[in-house]
Amino acid sequence: MKTKINLTYSSFALRRYWVKSVIKACVLETLRIENVPVGCEINVLITDDANVRTINAATRNIDKATDVLSFPMFSFEQGKLPEDWSDYIDPESGLCPLGDMAISVERALTQANEFGHTLRREVGYLTIHSMLHLLGYDHLDEGAQKRRMREREELIVSSLKGMQR
């Protein structure tokens, strides 16, 4: 099954040789564990706090930086993906356009230092977090939704070599 990841860097300074492989591994593992039976297309922007803040203000009316923003193409229900994907497939590409994500490497580095793990692990975790948003998971409440999403994140992270804390 083919999956296409369109990776864009907002500046040359943010390019890191390992970013593409970590994001790809995390995207593919999330799709595998969530049992997504079709090829998907995901757009990923690697950027800094200033750009994430601008995007956050423009799209969510929240004028502050954050670690990752997710923009799902569809409104899936948490943990309940469609049985029939035919309405979700782009006829030109043959892929399901899941949506977009923007990751602030600046914020990821700060968080990696705070949590005592690597930048690679933090970028991977943020990718998994965003992928789950694209697949319908959310954490708007501090209860069951958030617990369910955290459980899925931890399951996926633990299945990837070198991603554990």
N, C-alpha and C positions, 0 to 999 in steps of 0.2 A: 504494500500500500504506500503510495507516494504522499509525502507531506512537503509543502513548500514553506520555507521560512524566509521572509524578506527582511533582512537585517540592515538597518541604516544607523549611521553614527552622526550625531549632530556636529561633531568636530573631530579632526584628525587626532587630537590629543587623547580622546577617549578610546581609541582603538587599542585593543589588547588581543594578542594572538590566540588566547584561549577562549575568548568570549563566545565565538560562534559555536565551538564544539560543546561548551557547557549548555548554552541555550538549546541547541539541537537535542542533546541528550535528555534534557529536562522536558522539552516539548514532547518528544517521542515517548518517553516513559509515562508522562501524564496521560497521553492519548491511549497508550497500551493499558494502563491500570484502570482507566475510566471506561475501557471497552468501546472506544470510538471505532466503528467498523469501516470508516471511509477516510480517504485522504483529505487533508485539511490544508488551508493556507492561513498563515499568521504573519502579521506585520509587527516588527519589533524595532522600536527606536531606542538606541542607547544614547543617553544624554546626561545633562547635569541638573542641579537643583533649579537654576534660573529658568531653564526651558520647561522643566516639569511644572514649575510654579505658573508659568505663562499658560501652559496647556490646561492646568487645573482651574485657573481663573476663567479661561475662555469657555471651558466645557462644563464646569461644575459650579461656577461662581464661588470657588474657594481660593482665596488669594494667598496660598502658601504652598511650599514645596512638600513633596511626599516621596516615598521610595519607589512606588510603582503605580501606574494608572492603567486601567483595563477598560477597553471599549468593545464589548461583545457585539457581534453582528446580529445575534439572535437571542431571544429570551427563553433559554432552556430552564427547566426546573431542576433544582439541586438534586443530583443523584438520579435523575430520571430523564435520560436521553431518549430521543425518538427511536421507535423501532424502524420506521421507514424514513430514510434520509433523502429521498428523491427530491423533495421540495427545498432542500437546503444546498443542493449541489449546483454550482455555477456551470451552466452547460458549455461555456467556452473552455474552462480549465479542467472540468471534471472533478474539481475539488470543492470542499465546503469552506467558504471564507469565514473562519471563526471570529476574526476581529483583530484588534490592534492592542499593543501594549507599549508603554513608555517606561523605561527603567532609568532611574537616576543613579549613575555609578558613584557620584559624589556622596549621596545619601547611603548607598550600599556600603561604601568604605567606612563611613562613620558607624553604621550598625554592625558591620563585621568586627570592628574594634571593640564596640560596646559588648557584643555577645561572645567575644573571644574566639572567633573562627575566621576563616579566610574570606577574602573578597570573592573568590571563585564560588564558595559555598553560598554566600549571601546572594550573589547574582542568580545562582541556580534556584535558591529558595524563592526569590522574588518572581522568577520565571514560572515556577510551579504554582505559586499563589495566583499569578495573573491568569495562567492557563485555566485554573479552576474557576475563576470569575468568568472566563470566556465560555466555560461549560455549564454555567448556571449557578455555581456556588456563590454564597455571599456571607457576610458576617455583620449584617446590619444590627442584629440583636447581640447581646452579650451572653446568650443562652445556647440553645440547641443548634442554631445555624452556625455560630462561631465554632462550637465544639466539633461539629461535623466537618467543617472545612479544615480545621487544624488537624483532625485525625487523618484526613485524606492527604494533607500536605506532608505530615510525618511519615505516612506509609510510603509515599512516592520518594521522598528524600532518602529514607532508609534503604530503598531498593537500588539506589545509585551509588556506585563505588566512589569513594572519596567525598561524599556529600554529608556524611554524618558529622555531628559536632565533635 
